[in-house]
Amino acid sequence: MVENVIIIGSGPAGLSAALYTSREGFNPLLIRGVSSGGQLLLTTDVENYPGYEKIAGPELIRLMEAQAIKFGTRFVEGDITKVELGSKPIKVYVNDTVYETLSLIISTGASSKWIGLPSEKNFTGRGVSSCATCDGAFFKNKEVVVVGGGDTAMEDSLFLTRFASNVTIVHRRDAFRASKIMQQRVFANPKIKVLWDTAVEEITGDKKVTGVKLKNLKTNNIAEMKIDGVFVAIGHQPNSSLFAGQLKLDDQGYIITKDDVLTDIEGVYVAGDVADRFYKQAVTAAGAGVKAALRVREYLSMLKFEEDQKAKL
Ligand code: NAP
């Protein structure tokens, strides 16, 4: 069976594409992948998705999914091992199963970046985490460091104050890039302090994290700090490795698109953070998912027209 459209990824981009293509009657198949639900599942309160004054990230995803299912989206769990974008129909491999489709929407999102220290790797899951929402509760009455200066670092720090006795934000510059409102909340929270112009040089411990070595980037001084946990919140990298060699990627691995969603391959569209160097919001990802769905509609109706013309000959 050849599908009309397969959507890879189940964050706001994929689910919005699923909603639109299912309402068009294309009976889309959505493949979830390992980071099912995308970054919203790791988010606490969302206050900037229009229509919701405040909603938990996982709840927003649940509602989007229910809406897509209502109109006929089918879901498949599994990690994609290979894609053949140039073949007609397009082929998508989930382990030994091959799915064939006339069109494809890639909305694989982005994953957390790591600092790149060997000690960070050693202690991942033993005091080092990139997901405050997942692991925060393990740090009740403990002292933690959050690395980063963007909205994620602000949000994680604020969330962690629910559990930790205190939170220290370690940032490499002397100003945050986070939105004003998030910065204000951080500065107003007595449990949070900030170390400016500072980098984590090493994470120390034995079985678990017990401290960090911090470098002041202005003076080069190294200081040791006793700590129970390190949360890394330094941004994200696009989940695009599956498509390298078949689609154009930029120097950071984002898929290069035209008009947000178009690729050089007919029938292959991209939506959301995997192609978004700049905006990276749930609502912009959802918007890109809609654009991709409308391009699929255009493409499938062109294929239908060509088929009808052939049949007339
Ligand atoms: P981001 O905005 O790219 O910020 C990453 C932060 O980490 C920056 O402060 C950066 O420092 C720092 N950094 C990067 N690489 C580093 C390294 N190797 N070592 C130390 N520090 C490093 O990423 P984000 O905070 O994950 O946010 C991504 C997007 O999602 C943004 O558009 C944000 O607005 C959005 N977001 C929104 C919300 C919300 O509205 N509730 C919540 C989370 C995320 P520099 O500043 O020096 O570059």
Residues whose N, C-alpha, C, O or C-beta is under 5 A from the ligand:
A	BS01	NAP	D45 I115 G148 G149 G150 D151 T152 A153 E155 R172 R173 A175 R177 A233 I234 G235 H236 F278 Y279 K280
